[in-house]
């Protein structure tokens, strides 16, 4: 498969977009999981 400049630019731009999406959503997912764990701990200690 011949890799010309246009195809290389498309591949690189898709990779950059994927990293951008991961950078947006990974912190949100981590924060929601940690907050659920903290809420469960508070409920357990209050009982």
QUISULRA-V754950 format. One line per field, one symbol per residue. ss: DSSP state (a for helix, b for strand, c for the rest). phi: phi as a letter, one per 20 degrees, with the letter a starting at -180 (. if undefined). psi: psi as a letter, one per 20 degrees, with the letter a starting at -180 (. if undefined). A space follows every 10 residues. Layout:
ss->???
phi->???
psi->???
//
This chain:
ss->ccccaaaaaa aaaaaaaaaa aaaaaaaaaa aaaaaaaaaa aaaaaac
phi->.edeffffff ffffffffff ffffefffff ffffffffff fffffff
psi->ppoahggggg gghhgggghg gghghghggg hhghhggggh gggghh.
//
